[in-house]
Amino acid sequence: MTAVSSDAARGGALARPWLPLALSALAGVGVALGQAPFHLAPLALLALGAAGWLCRSAPDARGAAWRGFAAGTAHFAVTLHWIVEPFLVDVARHGWIAPFALLFMATGFALFWALAFWVARRLAAGGWRFALAFGAALAGVEVLRSLILTGFPWALIGYIWSEGPVAQAGAFVGPFGLTLATTLVAGLLAAMGPRPAAVLAGAVIWGAAVLAFGARPPAPAAEAEAPVLRLVQPNAPQHLKWDPDYTQMFFDRALDLTAAPGAPDLILWPETSVPYLIEPGHPVLQILSQAAGGVPLVVGGQRAEGSRYFNSLVVIGEDGAIGDVYDKHHLVPFGEYVPFGDLAERFGIRGLAQGEYGYSPGPGQRLVDLGPLGQVLPLICYEAIFPEEVGAVAPRANWLLQITNDAWFGTFAGPQQHLAIARMRAIEQGLPMVRVANTGISAVISATGEITAQLGLGEAGYLDAPLPPAMSPTPYARTGDWPAFALILLLLAGTIALRAKSS
């Protein structure tokens, strides 16, 4: 009987050109299942290791790039399938864009994975050098997609750990450090191959790391005198939210929830929940103040300065006067503004969230003074997905506030992924996060990412909950992303130097 080497068997198994691409796509799906709402992190880690093995076993860097593209396309198609939801709100006008949007997002972000696989295979074909190259390259492209063209750091690989003790590592290394740790472990799995003893050793090491990072002290409980916040969730489906036959009904519902019995210290409304332009002297301010019974409010709405419109967070005082105002500055491309707008309009492409006009960006991130409730860092909708912006404001905030309209993201994975990201921001900064969402999920989140109170998806109601206390600034809050960036560059430079030395 003729003996066949493992490499030869591997080459024969992958000789059919479609098979490695199909396996790569399957691995990409497995990685996607680590994200919310599935939270299958161990499966995702093994799938990422399998993707790394397929990269390592490619005949050359070009073949590895194609496998990375297949894995990335499947991964982002599953993870970001909710991206079609905004285009289905007005099917007659925007429905035709939905399949192209998903295709564009999945294949566009897959190019980053293709680049990472190409770099890893180019630098090493196996062994620990490949593990380092694969981990650093894949983490590096996650950084790139978070920065290029305004960035989109949604569903970072490190977020597969958002549900569980490993998430606490975010307080030390941030989202990109957690991503790098994950991709390095996957690279080690890929480099070891199907050797049970080595895989078991890797699992033990990873488990020890989990226990070490999970040992972070829990957040202290809310104090008896902690301020009570009322989160108002009107639950206005996006296809009805601006329908003239329903707009007043949803506004009245929010007013009724605001006026419900209780003794909150602050009332919070979600993004764009006031259906009128908010301006000094407008009668809606007195309507809001009367419903609140003299309690200060924070509402989301639209305001104008001349021909410029803003997506804003507005503080309304006890007397109905406008206090502080924060204008969203990180706008959603093709949602709140259209890049190259004149050219895009020729093809019938307009922004989705703001009708026929585009929003203007605000001046930048800053704190909002809420008097006895402290200094809050406001985040409107997807501004919460940018970790560097949450930690870039000095002095340090007392708590984080996200107002959002997650009706744009559907009723399944999108809102749950958005919530998972918000929890990571709380962990990273050691600050409580309060998020108020139109259709859910509204939640109060402790400084260690624990959800202490919430209103579910599709519920209309209000939630009175105490504000959890802040913790001391975390190591990540002090250093930001630079240590992770530096380590990624150092690992890439090291593998390049080793390759040059060996050749």
Secondary structure, DSSP 4 states (H G I P E B T S, - for coil): -----HHHHHHHHT-STHHHHHHHHHHHHHHHTTSTTT--HHHHHHHHHHHHHHHHTSSSHHHHHHHHHHHHHHHHHHHTGGGGGGGGTTHHHHGGGHHHHHHHHHHHHHHHHHHHHHHHHHH-SSHHHHHHHHHHHHHHHHHHHTTGGG----S-GGGGGSSSGGGGGHHHHHHHHHHHHHHHHHHHHHHH-S-HHHHHHHHHHHHHHHHHHTTSPPPPPPPTTPPEEEEEE----HHHHT-TTTHHHHHHHHHHHHTSSS--SEEE--TT-S-SB--TT-HHHHHHHHHHTT--EEEEEEEEETTEEEEEEEEE-TTS-EEEEEE--SPPBTTTB-TTHHHHHHTT---STTTTSPBPP-S----EE-GGG-EEEEEEGGGGG-HHHHT--SSPPSEEEEEE-GGGGTTTHHHHHHHHHHHHHHHHHT--EEEEESSS-EEEE-TTS-EEEEE-TT--EEEEEEPPPP-PPPHHHHHTTHHHHHHHHHHHHHHHHHHHHH-
